[in-house]
Amino acid sequence: MSVLLKLSRFKVGPYLFGLLAMLVPAAMQFGLFIFLARVLGVGQYGLYLALLSWSPLCFELVGWGAGEHLLRRTSQDRAAFAATRGHMRAAFWLSLPLATLVFAALTLGAVSQALSFLVVATIGLAEFAGLRLLVNAEQMFIALGRMGGANWLRSSQVAPRIAGVAISYLALGGTSFEALALGGSLGMLAGGLAAAWATRALPIGTRPNLLADGTRQGTWFMGTQLVRAGQHNIDRIVLAPLVDPATLGLYGAAQRFIQLGLLPLQSVLRLTYPGFFKAGTGGLGATLRYGLAVLPLALAASAVTALAIAGAASWLPLVVGPEFEQSVIYLLYLAPTLPLFAINAVLSDTLSGAGFLPVRLVLTTMGVIAQALMFWLLHDGLQIVLASYAGIGLSCALMGGAVMLLRRSEVLKTRANPPTHRLVWLDVAKGLGIILVVVGHVLLLSEAPVASGAAELIYLFHMPLFFLLAGVTLSAQPTGAFAVRKLIRLGLPYVFFIALLGLPALVVTCGFGTPLPNLGIDRCSVMPFKLLLGGSTLGGIFGVFWFIPCLLLALILVQFVIALCRGRNWRQKAAVFALLVTTGYALPHLMPGSTALLALGTAPMAAAFILLGQVFAQRLPSHIVLVLSICGLLVAIGLLMPMPFDMKIGGYGPPILGLATAMALSCLLMQLSKRLEHWLSIASPLQALGQRTLTILYLHQAVHLGLRQLGVQQDALLIFLSLGVPLLFHQSIRRLLKLAEAGLVPYLSPKSPTV
């Protein structure tokens, strides 16, 4: 209620003033766009966009974040202005040549038309030097509290470019895209020199000298700005070398109208942004409540603008010329993306306000990469629109998923009487483990040069890890009651998922008579028996289904062993353990079919790993486990023996050495997880993944192999979707299983299956 009360005081006056302040430079920029579009035409305008596509990213290299460092240090200590100004000048001169060379190299590779290196380098040098001098001057005025000068510089930032383009066109007769781009960049250089001259009245800085803390903090600031610049320009960067200039010009013209339509939303966010940090003092829950209160304002601003753009779209050719007629189609399809931008922005500000800036940066980077992949995959005609929706949609899903997972983690940590006590590091280890499982399966079918070796390394320990983790919290219990409880908790999800994937598979192979070997869907006469047998007989999308029956049998076997060894000395216990290991090695070799029926032949070795997990995690000091793990790994590496390791078929590599390597790598990952649990921004997402391990385990191969069947071969995209898609269904499946468990065993606690 207090949040709504604060927002009810949202004043229209400041909003309109802020919107007007943003509209002045935006209107100047839009006027320049109209002029360029009409003079150049659609093809030349597309080349103009391609020429400057890398400019926003390369610009962020200039200065190496020194301006933001000056702002921060001067706000903390006004006396630091002189030293940080000296650092800013040194960083400017050192980074300018690097940014220019990077821009020239990337641009010459992106523009289809042959261009002179000298022309491209001159455009980059003048553009970056002029714009950085303008921005640095504005930052110095802000740092010293001279907001009048700062506002004047910001509002007139586009004017030098307009003047340069006008001189090039009117006085010199330049009508080509490179001539107008060169004129605009030289105009920016003149404006930057004028801004530098305007700073002569400010306190003089020290001689140019790099500061260590300025370089370190500047790198962080620069990285943040690079990601932000990539977020707004990734479409043109990716499309420039892939599509013809006319298509890029048509799409770019529509995007320019969309960028103008973002101004009302940006004005709302600018006014509400400080409120996210005030709410953030109360944790993510309070910030999320504030964000949900801001969201209707943001959606209203973006929706009204989207409707206005859609209504006025037919006028676009009148504004920029009849050659841009097809831009109307792009604009009509792109206008509804504005509300998606509003949702993404509010979710991002929620993370920032709650203190999860690193998480926001990582997710924004992932979103930019996802958008780049979408544009790379979908760039023919109107497919570009689909790529735009997919990119912003994935970004919203990433931000929304992170907010929900972090909020859930916060609720679990602050709940007064949680129903169960979970070890954070254990969930983190499960999260890392399931990521390795997905990565291993994707790389196993990848054609990348190092994929095969990486997959073999992951296979050495990714499944032993889960058996070790199963032993961490295991305690002695009556075997019968334990078996019934685990049969319900593990058996129900197994039956559910095998039905979920198996029934459609039977329809495909029996109803349509089309087996799909790549998906593990065999002939109709064979498939039902494979689903019943389970274990190593299953492959494809069912390939991971051996694990749960094996885990169930191994846990029951471990309880039996614990009961058998109660009261016995360590020699007798060691003998029982040795018998387990020996049986684990012998069964798959003497009876190869033993791994077929519900993975029975793998259960003894799995039980051995569970027992080791119980001992290593609960009874030995952490530093001893770490030392033993490193020693075991060094021995394994030193022997340089090939170690094919696949528990599903009973392959454990060289005797003892394969087990030692699996143990060493697993324990190292467990130790890493114990250290990561103190890093909330990293541990929370991994913990959430760990709590959803079984859903991802059961469904990821269906997503992975299904996408490969459809022709998707990009490893990063396959890994991302194989992890992300199962999460969409987790809550629904969890509720179904909870109801089923309650119906079958009403005397059990209502705790849901660990899915």
N, C-alpha and C positions, 0 to 999 in steps of 0.2 A: 504494500500500500504506500509506503514512504517513497518508493521508487516512482510509482505512478504520480504521486503528489509533486515530486520534483519535476517530472517531465510535463506535468500539467502547467507548470510555470514557463514552459518553452516559449520564448518571446519571438514574435514574428519579425520585429524590428531588426535585432541583431542578425537574424537569419538572412533577411533580405539585403542588409548591408554587406554581410559576408559573401552572399551570392553575387552581389554587384561587383565587389572587389575581385572576385574570381572571373566574372564575365568579361571585364575590360580586356585583360591580356588574352583570354580565350577568344573573344570576338576579333581581336587583331590577328590571332593565329588562324582563325576560321576565314577571315578575309583574305589572308595570304594563300590559304588552300584553294579558295575559289579562283583567285587570279592564276595560280599555277595550273590548276585543272583546265581552265579555259584556254590558256596560252599553249600549254604543252599537248593537250589532247590525251586520250586514254592510254595509248601505248607509251608515249614519252613520260607521262606522269607515273606509270608503273615503273619505268626505269629510274625515275627520280626517287621513288620510294625504296627501290632495291639499293640504290647508291647510298642512301642514308639509313638503311635498315639496322646496321651494326653501330651507328653513331651513339644512341643512348647508352648502350652497354660500355663501349670503349671510353665514353666521356667519364664514366664513374672511376676509371683507372687514374685519371688526371687528378693529382692532389693527394691520392691515397687516403682519403677520409680525413685530411688535415683540417678542413673547415669545420666539420662536426666536432673534432677534438678541440678546436679553439673555442667553439660555443660552450662545450661542456666544462672545460677548465676555467674559462673566464667567468662563467656563472658561479663556479665554486670559489674562485679567487681572482679578483679583478687584476691583481698584480701579475698574473700569469699571462696577460694578453701579449706583452712584448715578446716573450719567449715562444709562445705558440704561433704568433704571427711570423716569426723567423722560421719556425719549423714549416709553416704553411708555404712560405716562399721556396724553401729548399725542396719540399716534396713536389711542388708544382713543376719546377725546372727539371727535376730528375725523372718524373713520371710522364711528362708531356711527350718526349720522343718515343717512349715505349708504347703509349696509347696510340700515337700516330701510326707507327709501324704495324701494330696489331690491326688497326682499322683498315689500313691499306691492303694488307694481306687478305683479310677476311672479305673485304668488299670486292676485290678483284676476282675472288673465287665465287662470289654470289651473283654478280652482274653478268648477264649473258653477253652484252655488247662489249667489244674491246675498248678499254679505257687506258689512258696514260697513267702510269704509276705516279708521275710527278703531279698530275692534276688531282688524283685521288688523295695523295699525301698532303697536298696544299689545302684541299678542302678540309681534311681531318685536322690538320695543324691549326688552321685559322678558326674552325668551328670550336675545337676543344679549348684553345687558349682564350678566345673571346668569351665563351660561355662560362668557363671556370673563373675568369677574372670578375665577371659580373656576379656570379654566385658567391665568390669569396668576399667581394665588397659588401654584398647584402648581409652575409653572415657576420662580418666584422661590425657593421652597424647594429645588428641585433644583439650581439654579445655585449656592446657598450650601452645598450638601452636606447639607441637613437632610432626609434621605430619610424619616424618620418622619412628619413633617408632610406631605410630598408624597404618601406612600402613603395617609395618612388622608384627604386631600382627594380623591384619585382613587377610593378605595373608596366614599366617601360622595357621589359626584357625582350619583347618581340620586335620592338620598333627598329633596332639596328638591322635585323634580318630583312625587314620590309624595305628599309632604305637601300640596303645592298642589292636586293633583287630589283628594285625600281631603277637604280642606276644602271645595273647590268642590262636591263630590258630597254629602257628609254634612251639612255645616253650612248650605250655601246652596241645596241641592237642585238643583244644575246637572246636567242629564242630556243636554244637546245637545253636539255635537262641539266647537262654538266655545267653550262655557262650560268644558268640561274642558281644552281647549287653553289657554284664558286662565288657568285656575287653575294648570295645570302651569308655564306661563311665569312667572307671578308668584311661584310657589314657587322657580323657578330664580333669579329676581331676589333674593329674600330670602336664598337660599343664597349667591349671589355676594357680597352685601353682608356676610354673616357671614364669608366667606373673606377679603374685603378687610380686615375688622376684625382677622382673625387675623394679618395680615401687619404689624400695628403694631409688633411686636417686631423686625422686620427692619430693616437699615440704611435710613435715610431717603434717598429719592432727591432729585435736584435738582428745581427747578421744572419743570413740563411744558414740554418744549422738543424740537422735532423735530431729529434728527441726520441729516445727509446720507447717511452710510454706512449708518445704520440704516434709512432709507427705501429705499435702493437694495437692500441685502441682504434687507430685509423683503419687498420686492416679489417677489424670487425665491422666498423661503420661502412667501409667500402663494400664488404661482402653483402651486407644488408641491402645497400642501394643497388648493387648489381642484380640481386634477386628481384627487387622491386622493378627495376628497369626491364629485366627479362620478362616479368609477368605482363607488362604492358606492350611489349614489342616482339614477343616470341613468334607471333603469327607471321609478321613480315620477314623476320629473320629466316624462318624455315621455308616459307613459300617463295622467297626471292629466287633461289636457284632451281625450284621445282616447277614453277608455272610460267607461262608466257607473260610478258610485260602488260599486255592488255588485261588479262585476268587479274593480275596483281593491282592494276590501276582501278578496275571496277570494284574489287573488294576493298581496296584502300580508301576509295571515296566514301563507300558506305560506312566503313569503320570510323572515318572522320566525323560523320554525323552522330555515331554512337558515342564517341568520346565527348562530343559537345553535350549529349544527353546525360552524361554522367555528372555534370556540374551540380545540379540540384541535390543529388545524392551526396556528393563530396562536401557540399555546404552543410548538410545535416550531420554528417560524420565529423566534420571539423568542429562543430559546436558541441557535440555529445562526447567527443573523444576523451576529454579530461575526466568525465564522469565514470568512465570505465576504471580508471586508476583509483578514484575515490572509493568506488564499490569494491575494488580489488583488495582493500584492507580487510574485508570480511570473508575473503576466500573466493574460490571459483563459484560457489553457489550464489553468493551475493552478486558477483559480476555477471553471471548468467541471467539472473533475474533482471538486472539492469539492461542487459543486452536484449532480452525478450521484450522489455518495455520500449526500447529504441527501435526494434525491428519494424513495428507497424509504421513509424514515421519514415524509415528508410524505404520500406516497400511502397508506401504511398507516393513518395517523391519519385521513385524510379518507375512506378506503374504509370503515373500521370505523364511523365516524360516519354515513356515507351508508346503510350497511346497517341501523344502529340506527334512523335516521329512517324509512327505508322500512318497517321492521318495526312501528314504533310509529305510523305514519301514521293508521291507522284510529281511534286514540284522540283525534285532533285535535278532532272535534266534542264529545267529552266534556269537553275542557279549555276550549274557547273558546265552545261553544254549538252547537246543532244547525243554526243558520243557515249555518254554515261547512262544511257537509257536502262541498260541491264543492271546498273547499280541499284535501281529501285527494288529489284527482286531480292538482292542481298540485304538491303536495308529492312525490307518487310520481315524477312526471316530473322534478322539479327536483333530487331527491336525488343522482342521478349526476353533477351538475355539480360536486360538491365535489372529486373528483380533478382536474378541469380547473382549478379554482382553485389546487390544490396545484402543478400543473405551471407555471401562469402565475406564481405567486409565486416559485418556485425560479428560473425563468428571469429574472425581474425582479431578484431579489437577486444573481444571477450578474453581470448588467450593472452593478449598483451596486458590487459588490465589486471588479470589474475597472476601475473608474474611468470608466464610461460613464453617469454620472448624467444628463447632458443627453439622451443617446440614449434612456434609459429614460423620461424625462419626455415627450419628443416621441412616443415609441411609445405610452405610456399615454394621451396626449391623442388620438392617432389611434384607439386602441382605444375610448375613450369616445365619440368621434364615430361610429365604426362601430356601436357598440352602440345609440346614439341612432337611427341610420338604421334598424337592424333593428327596433327597437320601433316606430318611426314607420311602417314598411312592414307589420309583422306585429303586429297588436294585437287581432284578433278572436278571442275565446275562447281556445282552446288554442294558437293561433298565438303567443301571448305566450311560451309555453315554447320554441317553435322559435326565437324571437328571442333568448331567453336563451342557448340553446346556440350560436347563430350569433355572438352578441356575445363570449362568453368564448372560443369557438373561434377567432375572428379575432384576439383579443388574444393567445392562445397562439401563433398562427401568426406574428404580428408579432414577438413577443419571440423565439421560436425561430429565425425567419429572420434576425433581427438578430444573435443569438449565433453562428449558423453562418457568416454572412457576415463578421462581425468576426473570428471565429476563423480563417477561411480567409485573410483578409487578414494576420493575425498570422503564420500559418504561412509565407505567401509572403515576408513581410519578414524572417523569422528563418531561413529555409532557407539553409544554408551555400553551396550551389552550385545556385541556381535554374536550370532548363533554359533559360529565356529572361529577358531583362531587359525589364520593362514600365515604361513611363513612367506614373507614378501620375496625373499631371494629364491625360494622354491618355484614360485610362479614366474619370476623373471627367467630362471633357468629353463622352465617349460616353454616360455615364449621364445627364447633364443633357439631352443631345440626344434620347435615346430617351424621356425623360419629356415633352419638348416634342412629339415625334411623336405620342405617345398623347394628350396634352392637345389638340393641334391637331385630331386626328381626332374626338375626342369633342365639342369645341366647335363643329366644323363642322356638326354635326347638332343642336346644342343650341338651345333656345328662350330661353335667358337673354338679357337685354338687351345685354350687352357681348360675348357669345360670338362673334358674327360678326367683330367688329373684332379681338378677341384672336386668333382663328384665322388671319385674314389676316396679322397681324403675325408669327405663328409660321411660317406658310408662306413668308414672305419669306426665311428663312435655314435652316430646320431640315434640309433635305436638302443644300444646299450645304455646311453644316457637316460632314456626314459625308464628303463628298468631300475637303474641305480636310484633315480629320483623316487620311484615307487617305494623303495626301502627306507627313505629318510624318516617318514612319520609312521612307519609300520611298528605295531606293538603286538605282543603275544595276546591272542584271543582264542576262545573256544572254536575249534576248527569248523564244526558243523554250522553254528550260527554265523560265523564269518563267511563261510561259503555261500549260504543263502543270501546274505546281504550283498555280497559282491556279485552274485549271479544276477540279482535285480539291478544293481547300479551299473554294471558293465554289460550285462546281457540284453537289457532293454534297448539301449542305444544301438547295439550291434544288430539286433533284429530290425529295428526301425530303419537304419540306414541301408541295410542290405535289401530291404523291401523298397525303400525310396529309389534306389538306383537299379535294383534287380528287376522290378516289375516293368519299367519302361524298356529295359534291355530284352526281356522276354517278349514284349510286344514287338520290338524291332526284329528280332531274329525268328520268332515263331509266327507272328502275324504277317510280317512283310517278307520274311524269308531272306533278309539281308544281314548276315553276320558282319560285324565290324571288328576284325582282329586287332586293329590299332587301339581300340577302346576296351579290349578284353571281352568283347561280346562274341561268344562262340556260336556254333551251330545249335539249332533248336533241340536236337537230340542229345546234346552234351551239356548245354548251359544250365538247366535246372539242377543237375547233379553237382556241377561245380559250385553253385551257390550253396548247396547243402553241405558239401565237404569243406569248403573254405580253405584256409591254410595256403600252402604254396601252389594249389591248383588254380587259384585266382590270379588274374593279371589285369593290366590296363587300369580302368577306373576302380576296379575292386582290389587292386594289388596290395593295398595297405590293410585289408580286412583280416589279415593273419594276426595282427598285433594284439587286438583286444582279447580274442580267445586264449592266445598264448599268455597274455598278462594275467587273465583270470585263473588259468590253470597253475601258473607259476606262483601267484599269491597264495592259493590254497596249499600248494606243495610246501611253500615256505612256512606257513603256519604249522603244517604237519612236522616239518623239520625242527622248528622251534620247540614244539611240544616233546618231540623225541629226544632232543638234546638238553632238556631242562634238568639241571642237577648233575650233568656230566662234566668231566674235565676238558681242558682245551684240546688235548690230543684226540679225544673221541669226537669232539666237534669238528676238528680239522679233518678227520677221516671221513666224516659224513659230507663235509664240503667237497673234499677230493672226489668222493663217489658221485656227487652231483655233476662236477665238471667232467669227469670221465664219461659218465652217461651222456652228458651233453655232446661230447665229441663223438661217442660211439654210435648213438642212435641214428643220426642222419646218414652215416656211412654204412652201417650194417643193415639198416632198414630205411632206404631212401623214401619210401612211402609214408614214413612216420610224420614227415613235415606236412603231408597233404591234408590229413584229417584234422582240421582245427588247429594246425601247427603243434600237435602233441609232441613231436620230436624236438622242438625248440624249447619247450617248457623247462627242462632241467637246467639248461644254460641260463635261461632267463631268471630262474630261481636263484642261481648262483650270483648273478649280478644284483638282484634285489637284496640278498644277504650282505653282499659287499657294500652296497649303498647304506644299509642300516649301520654297519660297523664304522665305515669311513665318515659318515655324516654326523653320527651321534656320539661316538666314543673316542675319536682321535682329535687332538687339537688341530685347529685350522692350518697352522704353519707346517705341521708334520705332513698333512695331506698334500699341501702345495709342494713340499720338497720331494715327497715320494712320486708325485705326478710328473714333475720335471725330470727326475732321474729316470723314471720309466720311459718317458718320451725320448730322452736322449739316447737311451740304450736301443730303443726301436729304430731311431734314425741312424744311429751308428752302424747297425747291422745291415741297413740298406736292403732289406728283403722285401720282395713283393708281397703285399698282404691283402688279397681279395677278401673282403669281409661282407657277408650278406646273411644276417640271422634268419631271414625268411626261409632259406633253403638249407640252413645248418652249416653255412660256410663261415668259419671263424679265423681264417688265415693260418699262418704257421702256429703249431701248438704252443701254447702259453704266451708266445710273443704277441700274437694277435690280440689275445685277451688283455695283456699288459698295456698295449698301445691304446686299446679302446678305453681301458680304465684311466690311463694317464690323461688322454684328451678330455674325457668326460669330467674328471675331477678338476682339471684346469678350468673348464667352462663353469663348473659349479662354484669355484673360487671367484671367478670373474663376476658371477651373478651376485655373490655375497657383497662384493664391493660396489656393484652398480645399484644395489637397493637404496643406497644413500643419495643417489642422484635422481631426485623425484621426476624430473622432466624426461629422463631416459627410462627409469624403472616403471613408471606408471603405464605407458603404452605396452611395454613388454609384459608386465604383470597381467594386463587385460588380455593380451594374446594367450598367455599361459593358462588363464582361466577358461579359455575357449578352445583349448588344444584339440579335443576330440572332434568338435565340429569341423575344424580346419582339416584334421587328419582324414576324416571320412570323405570330405567333399572336394579337397583341393585337386585330386587327380582327375575328377570329373570335369572341373573347370579347365585344368591344364591341358589334358588330352583332347577335350572337346574343342578348345580353341585351336589346337594344332590341326585337328581334323578339318577345321574351317579355313586353314591356311595361315594362321597367325604364328609367326616364328620368332618374334622379338623376345629374347629371354627376359629382359627387365619388365616388359609389359605382362608377360605370362606369370612371373613371380608375383607382381603386384596384384593382379586379378585373382590368382590362385589363393592368395592370403585374404584379399578383401571381400570377394563375393561370398564365401561361406559365412563371414561375419554378419552379412545382411539377414541371414536366416537363423542366426543363433538363438535369439530370444524366443522366436516362435517355436522352434524345435525344443528348446529348454522347457517351455510351458507345457507342451504336449507330453513330454517325457515325465514331467512332474505329476501331471494328472494321471498318467498310466501307472506310475509308481504308487501313488496314493490309492488307486483303485485295487492294485494287486496286493499290496502289503499295508493295510491301514494301520497296523501296529508299529510301523517304522516311523521315524521322525520325518517331518515334511520336507526335509532338505532334498533339493533336486539332484539328479545325477550330475556328476562332474562332466560337463560337456564342453 
